[in-house]
Amino acid sequence: MLQLYVGLALYGVSSALLVESGLGLEPWGVLHQGLAELTGLTIGVVSIIVGAAVLLLWIPLRQRPGLGTVSNVFVIGIAMDGTLALVPDAHSLAVRIPLLVGGIVLNGVATGLYIAAKFGPGPRDGLMTGLHRRTGRSIRLVRTAIEVAVVATGFVLGGTVGIGTVLYALAIGPLAQVFLRVFAVPTASAGSTVVAGSPPNGAILHP
């Protein structure tokens, strides 16, 4: 459980570092930032609202949430807003580039931590794997369609798309796979009431 919450908190921190870099966000981050610009809410609050809305889509998809799924909705958004409140604005590329690289690497670490804890997938991962099962389409196709849609929508609303978005897309898969192995823990007992089955490791690239 400690691994779960450390991972989720670090995921929020990593997302905030990408925001501070101003060089591009992860796909769902682009949507969150665009909605934040539209509504005037903080990006962390928007992340919580979007996560809760996505979780509701699990109902018709017959997905089973775990403790990690529900915690994901709240912890990441809170950690993101807390980090943004503490980290000063960066203006020079000498600072923004390390923030970008550090944010991407930390995101991979955080993904490995919270997924390997085996308390259930994030809301967005569950949406992807649920659609995969219901439609029969490949994970790759479903993931690509979802992320293209959220990036395009977020960009139109004012979210930041840049070199960081591309680097994230290229790096997060390999990073997540490495850290999933590093932080792997024994499978919880079948009788656990808080653990939900997680989707295939290759599908897990964001919460």
C-alpha positions in Angstrom: 0.0 0.0 0.0 2.9 2.3 0.7 4.3 1.6 -2.7 0.9 2.4 -4.2 0.5 5.9 -2.6 4.2 6.8 -3.1 3.8 5.9 -6.8 0.6 7.9 -7.2 2.0 11.0 -5.4 5.2 10.9 -7.6 3.0 10.6 -10.7 1.3 13.9 -9.7 4.7 15.4 -9.1 6.0 14.3 -12.5 2.9 15.7 -14.2 3.5 19.0 -12.5 7.1 19.1 -13.6 6.0 18.6 -17.2 3.5 21.5 -16.8 6.3 23.7 -15.4 8.6 22.8 -18.3 6.1 24.3 -20.8 7.6 22.0 -23.5 4.7 19.6 -23.8 2.5 17.4 -21.7 1.5 13.7 -21.7 -1.7 13.1 -23.7 -4.2 13.3 -20.8 -2.2 16.2 -19.3 -2.9 18.2 -22.5 -6.6 17.6 -22.0 -6.5 18.5 -18.3 -4.6 21.7 -19.0 -7.0 22.7 -21.8 -10.0 22.1 -19.6 -8.3 24.1 -16.8 -7.8 27.0 -19.2 -11.5 26.8 -20.2 -12.9 26.5 -16.7 -10.5 28.4 -14.6 -10.1 25.4 -12.3 -6.6 24.2 -11.3 -5.2 21.4 -13.5 -5.2 19.1 -10.4 -8.9 19.6 -9.8 -9.6 19.0 -13.5 -7.6 15.8 -13.3 -9.8 14.6 -10.4 -13.0 15.5 -12.2 -11.9 13.8 -15.5 -10.7 10.8 -13.6 -14.1 10.4 -11.8 -15.9 10.9 -15.1 -13.8 8.2 -16.8 -14.4 5.9 -13.9 -18.1 6.2 -14.4 -17.6 4.9 -17.9 -16.3 1.7 -16.4 -19.9 0.8 -15.4 -21.2 -0.1 -18.9 -17.8 -1.7 -19.7 -18.1 -3.9 -16.6 -14.7 -3.1 -15.3 -13.9 -3.8 -11.7 -12.1 -1.0 -9.8 -9.6 -1.5 -7.0 -8.3 0.6 -4.1 -5.6 1.9 -6.5 -8.2 2.9 -9.1 -10.2 5.1 -6.7 -7.0 6.5 -5.0 -5.6 7.3 -8.4 -8.5 9.7 -9.1 -7.7 11.9 -6.0 -4.0 11.5 -5.1 -2.5 12.4 -8.4 -4.6 15.6 -8.7 -3.8 16.7 -5.2 -0.1 16.0 -5.6 0.0 17.9 -8.9 -1.6 21.0 -7.5 0.6 20.9 -4.4 3.8 20.6 -6.5 2.7 23.4 -8.8 2.2 25.6 -5.8 5.7 24.9 -4.5 7.8 24.9 -7.6 8.6 28.4 -9.0 7.9 29.2 -12.6 10.8 28.3 -15.0 11.6 30.7 -17.8 15.0 29.6 -19.3 15.5 26.5 -21.3 18.4 25.6 -19.0 15.8 24.9 -16.3 12.9 23.8 -18.5 14.7 21.0 -20.3 15.8 19.3 -17.0 12.3 19.7 -15.7 11.0 18.0 -18.8 13.5 15.1 -18.7 13.1 14.7 -15.0 9.3 14.7 -15.3 9.3 12.0 -17.9 11.7 9.7 -16.0 9.9 10.3 -12.7 6.6 9.5 -14.5 8.1 6.1 -15.5 9.2 5.4 -12.0 5.8 6.4 -10.6 4.0 4.2 -13.2 6.2 1.2 -12.2 5.5 1.8 -8.5 1.8 2.1 -8.5 1.0 -0.5 -11.1 3.4 -3.1 -9.6 1.7 -2.6 -6.3 -1.3 -4.5 -7.9 -4.2 -2.5 -6.3 -6.0 -2.0 -9.6 -5.4 0.0 -12.8 -6.0 3.7 -13.2 -9.3 4.9 -14.5 -7.9 5.7 -18.0 -6.1 2.4 -18.3 -9.3 0.6 -17.4 -11.2 2.6 -20.0 -8.7 1.5 -22.6 -8.7 -2.2 -21.7 -12.5 -2.2 -21.3 -13.0 -0.9 -24.8 -10.5 -3.4 -26.0 -12.5 -6.3 -24.6 -15.9 -4.9 -25.7 -14.9 -3.9 -29.2 -12.4 -6.7 -30.0 -10.0 -4.0 -31.3 -6.3 -4.3 -30.4 -4.9 -2.5 -27.3 -2.6 -0.5 -29.6 -5.5 0.7 -31.8 -7.7 1.6 -28.8 -5.0 3.3 -26.9 -3.9 5.3 -30.0 -7.5 6.4 -30.8 -8.1 7.5 -27.2 -4.9 9.4 -26.9 -5.2 11.1 -30.3 -8.7 12.2 -29.3 -7.7 13.6 -25.9 -4.6 15.4 -27.3 -6.5 17.0 -30.1 -9.3 18.1 -27.8 -6.8 19.4 -25.2 -4.8 21.3 -27.8 -7.9 23.0 -29.2 -8.8 24.1 -25.7 -5.3 25.5 -25.1 -3.3 22.6 -23.7 0.4 22.5 -24.4 1.6 20.1 -27.1 5.3 20.2 -27.9 8.5 18.2 -28.0 7.8 17.0 -24.5 4.6 15.3 -25.8 6.6 13.4 -28.4 9.4 12.5 -26.0 6.9 11.3 -23.5 5.1 9.1 -26.1 8.5 7.5 -27.1 10.0 7.1 -23.7 7.2 6.2 -21.3 6.6 2.6 -22.6 10.2 1.4 -22.2 10.5 3.3 -18.9 7.3 1.8 -17.5 8.4 -1.7 -18.4 11.8 -1.3 -16.7 10.3 0.0 -13.5 7.4 -2.5 -13.5 10.1 -5.1 -13.2 12.2 -3.2 -10.6 9.2 -2.6 -8.3 7.4 -5.9 -8.8 5.8 -7.3 -5.7 4.3 -10.8 -4.9 0.7 -11.2 -6.2 -1.9 -10.5 -3.5 -4.0 -13.3 -2.3 -7.1 -14.2 -4.3 -9.4 -13.3 -1.4 -8.3 -9.7 -1.2 -11.2 -7.2 -1.2 -9.2 -4.3 -2.4 -7.1 -5.7 -5.2 -8.4 -5.6 -8.8 -6.8 -7.3 -11.7 -4.6 -4.9 -13.7 -4.5 -4.8 -17.5 -1.5 -6.1 -19.4 1.7 -4.3 -18.7 2.1 -3.3 -22.3 -1.2 -1.3 -22.0 -0.3 0.7 -19.0 1.2 4.0 -19.9 -0.8 6.4 -17.9 -3.2 6.3 -14.9 
